[in-house]
Amino acid sequence: MRTARPEKPEAFAGRGGHADEAHQGGTHRMNALLSKFVLFQVYYPVIATFLLCAVKSLAIVALGGLGAVMLRKRSAAARCWVWRAVLAGCLALPLFDFGAALTGRLRVAWRHSLSEESSQDFARQANALHLVYSQEEMKARREAKASEDLPAGTVVPPWHHSSFHNVSMEDFRPTPWRQLEDRLVFGWWAVAGCFGLIAFTRMGVGFWTLRKNARVAGAAFQQKAETAATLLKLRRRPRVWIVRGLHSPLMAGWVYPGVYLPETAQGWTAQRCEEIFLHELAHWRRGDQFWQLIGRLGACVFWWQPLVAWSARQMNAEAEGAADDAVLLHRPEGENYAATLVEIAAGGQAVPAVGVPMVGYRSLEKRIRSLLHANPWRGRIGRLGVGVVVALGLVSLATASFYVVQAANDRVAAVKPHKIVKLSDWERKQLERVRDNTLRRLGALRFLHFKLEESTRREEAGQIRISPQPTKMEAWVDQWTGIHRVEYRPRVLVWIDGASPFAINDSTAINDGKSYLSYDDYDFDAFRPRSPEGLQFYLGLQESTDLLQIARVMLGTGSLFTHESNHSIEPVIWRGRPALQIRQKLNREDGEVYQQQTFIVDPAEDDMLVFYEFARPSRTPNYPSRWEAGEIGRTSSGARYALAYQRTHANEKAKTTSDIKVTQLDVLNALPAGITEMPKRPGSEYIAKEGKPIRHPRLVISYTDATKPLRPVASVVATVTINRNAPVELRADAKGQLAIPLPDEEITYLGVTAAIPGFARQSVRWQKQGDALQIPEAYLAKLWPGSPIGGKVIDEEGRPVSNAEVRVWRTGRNGASGVFEDRFALWEIKAVTDAKGFWQLDDFPADLSGLGFRIHASGFQASTAYGYEDFRRGTGLEYSVLKDRSWAYTLKRGESLNGTLSDVNGLPVRNARLVVGRDIHGSNPPEGKSDADGGFSLKNLPPGPFTLTVESLTHQPQTLELSLPLTEPLKVRLHTGGVIRGRVVDESGAPCAGMNVGVDTWKKVRTLAFSTQTDADGRFTWKGAPEEPVTFVFGACQGGKFLSGLPLSPKAEEQLIEIKPGLRMRAKVLDADTKKPVASFKVSPGRAYDDSDVWWDEKTSQTHSLGQFTWETHWFGQAHKFRIQAEGYEAFESPAYAASQSDVSETFLLKRAVR
């Protein structure tokens, strides 16, 4: 039996929670700091080493200070050894930093893993501080470097671009930081050398001056010195000199102890002389002259770290105290010795350039106080002292040997020295031939017009799917500039998430070198800035360019090894013929190969690339990507290219193989004129200039036969909707003209749907997106003659299925939502099969591009579980089978999902809603309800995994991830629902009565259907809410103010909901120099997913004047940016603003464009 764990009292739980949060926050900040240091170390290893050395020296001195405090009541000798350990630890730092050859085995590396977030954060901050160049700056510099030897205006081919030149970390550093990185070590040691030269010159001059003015002392002094040496157990005989001009006794000498006395010593008493000799010879016995030299050396080396010089002074001061203790151990009369120090100090306390003086390093007052204070530890270090010194030494050594490096598994920029293996003469000749032939071939294939067909085979989960038809592509491209036009008729793409494995559509892509536009038979995509890039992905040109890069690197370095990569060149046999294999391996520090590229060229075909493989050997399992030429073609000039080739890509889920056949290739002298001209976006002519539309009293639409432009279509019946007004039915006259009166108010929406037997239904629509609409005075609408389409529905045995419902959707440009649309209005067209399974729909145009369908019948699973299936994608057939009505679709018997619903007490839950899928909006998900006994049955479901949502008015909803078929009936237990009580008010506080309230998203699914309306006081209640937050939509489909995406959770109290925009931006736009309003400018809103990923909604761009604008969104929880463009100014991009029902006032400053 499990015992319940006692809960922590609330007070203590709160404290513990805060402590945990603080600990986690501190850990996060530490990890972030380490990540930034590791990345900084990649770009600036020398500066990073200097900074690390500064931090380490500071830590060692701080630890020494702590040790000295711990021993403050012990002997001066113990504290002196603490500071000696500090100096030794500090001097070990440069040895570890710059003497890796000697200390490499002692270095301890802490391998820190970097996250993508930390790398991006460092990049942003480093760019802001100008520590490293941004991607744009780096690209510009590298392009300039690549083109520096080329004449001005020369078009640079791709293999001259930045990626084909060796780039070191030095290239990422701005000039001042690069100079600091390059000169820091020299500057450090040059200044240290100067200080050392000055210090040791002073020592030499001081010693020469000392000996010059010295004379040997008398026998009495020598005898007293020997007596003191005997007391101190010195083995070497001391020597004594009298020095003219000396203020204080001092000890000097390396081989023999030498005591230098001032001339006033001749009048000293015997006791004073003995005290002075004991003091000075104690220095010799302790080796203070050597440690004094080490202290001066440390101060010179760490001239930039004053704490090291301070530590040396502390060591010298404690050495004086230890010598004083030695005197008192043999002559305990402290008062007499104190008087001696006072008298000597009266003669001067200047520290000489040589020797260990008796006074000068330590405050005389502190020395006297120490002498007069009884200390049982005098002259003894003790166990505590030994422990502190040893611990400090070990910690100092550990600190000196500790380094933070990037973890091996994500190391990307480490440079490790490799053994240099020079290219042999044979290898160099092979590489030069490959380079020259590849350059010649790529240069000959600049302007191209080619056609190709691509068939795809996909192997996944034991199933093999083959594209129902090949992609057919025609392209015009300048490979050097990247300018191109590509037309797919059709394009067949692997469809990952859909029921069918392929997507089929016609599309066109244009890159004019400045902007990129991709549009298909459904809709135009937005214009997007894109860097020039050609179509190297085709014809094996990208792989050949990679080969050229590697060959150039090897020839440039003259070695098989460059930084972390190593190469090999060897002859191989390829399909029975001699060939040459070139391989590149990228290694980590531990020698593991994490990336490998293999190239095979055929010398008999002018070193044409015939095989390429990209692999990651360190991954298990390894899924290499391959390119392989099957047939070689030649242009009219003799340049070789891959006439037929195969691409293979695999991962842990699937393997995809593409077979490409080039059906035509022409080498051009230039691209055809106008081939990359950008088409105008539909509707751009219907946007009012400067936001000021011209008013017309009416709009006249003239309907003509699209196949006979001069023939009007009379008696067209049209449904007209203006703004939010009720639709009105109008009829065209005998000339096919439809006159629509226009109101005086601003028109934000005008839709006209025309229908007449014998023609396809057509819809013309104008809708305001950003700037005001400019409704034309006249418009010519073309109606396309219609003809029937049809087919047959059968079951798996080939028998006809009667009463099957066939729904067809054909709009011409499905999903278009721009300012203007002129398209077919064939949506939700229904037909029912007859007894023989046949169906037919009339008045469909000859062009059926984008047609979608859905077929379902009782006892069968629908053709698609959700929404509509694209005809070509779902069937792999052309539209001709619909026109001749030869298409037969097979419906399959589906699976059943049976079960019961009950509450926590075991009672049945009736009238609960069950829905299959993850989104009920815009689709047709299978759904059902539980009966009075809580039982349910959903039939005709497709086999395989699916999401089931159970929703009750009084119970918490549930989602279950299931897979059909099930082995037994499903049993679901529902818990009592949470209660959300809300009161909806507007910004003035007035209740919003009769407002629609609905749920939208819960746990990343949109399957809940709860909806209601507020009462007269703006109140609503939901008793079936889950514990998790659910986003709500208020005021949807009511034509007024609304709020979408507001998260709510069950609470005991009533929640106040204010219908207020998610973000209201009020901004001024001023000239950055004059601070005056910008007269006219365009504002484009963008949805910001992160700093680098922004979706700019060009459709809703709006022109403003007088230097101010207001913008609102009724969507809660998103982040938005604004791009402001004005003639004569640089484009401005604002920061991101969170949509949390915020009112924001900003001032944006535009900089004048540099002409």
Secondary structure, 3 states (H helix, E strand, C coil): CCCCCCCCCHHHHHHHHHHHHHHHHHHHHHHHHHHHHHHHHHHCHHHHHHHHHHHHHHHHHHHHHHHHHHCCCCCHHHHHHHHHHHHHHHHHHHHHHHCHHHHHHHCEEEEECCCHHHHHHHHHHHHHCCCCCCHHHHHHHHHHHHHCCCCCCCCCCHHHCHHHCCCCHHHHCCHHHHHHHHHHHHHHHHHHHHHHHHHHHHHHHHHHHHHHCEEECCHHHHHHHHHHHHHCCCCCCCEEEEECCCCCCEEECCCCCEEEEEHHHHHCCHHHHHHHHHHHHHHHHHCHHHHHHHHHHHHHHCCCCHHHHHHHHHHHHHHHHHHHHHHHHHCCCHHHHHHHHHHHHCCCCCCCCCCEECCCCCCHHHHHHHHHCCCCCCCCCHHHHHHHHHHHHHHHHHHHHEEEEECHHHCCCCCCCCCCCECCHHHHHHHHHHHHHHHHHHHHCCEEEEEEEEEEEEEECCEEEECCCCEEEEEEEECCCCCEEEEEEEEEEECCCCCCCEEEEEEEEEECCCEEEEEECCCECCCEECCCCCCCCCCCHHHHHHHHHHHHHHHHHCECEECCEEEEEEEEEECCEEEEEEEEEEECCCCCEEEEEEEEEEHHHCCEEEEEEEECCCCCCCCCEEEEEEEEEECCCCCEEEEEEEEEEECCCEEEEEEEEEEEEEECCCCCCCCCCCCCCCCHHHECHHHCCCCCCEEEEEEEECCEEEEECCCCEEEEEECCCCCEEEECCCCCEEEEECCCCCCCEEEEEEECCCECCEEEEEECCCCCECCCCEEEEEECECEEEEEEEECCCCCECCCCEEEEEECCCCCCCCCEEEEECEEEEEEECCCCCEEEEEEECCCCCCCEEEEECCCCCCCCCCCCEEHHHHHCCCCHHHHCCCCEEECCCCEEEEEEEEECCCCECCCCEEEECCECCCCCCCEEECCCCCEEEEEEECCEEEEEEEECCCECCEEEEEEECCCCCEEEEECECEEEEEEEECCCCCECCCCEEEEEEECCEECCCCEEECCCCCEEEEEEECCCCEEEEECCCCCCCCEEEEEECCCCCCEEEECCCCEEEEEEEEECCCCCECCEEEEEEEEECCCCCEEECHHHCEEEECCEEEEEECECCCEEEEEEECCCECCEECCCEECCCEEEEEEEEECECCC
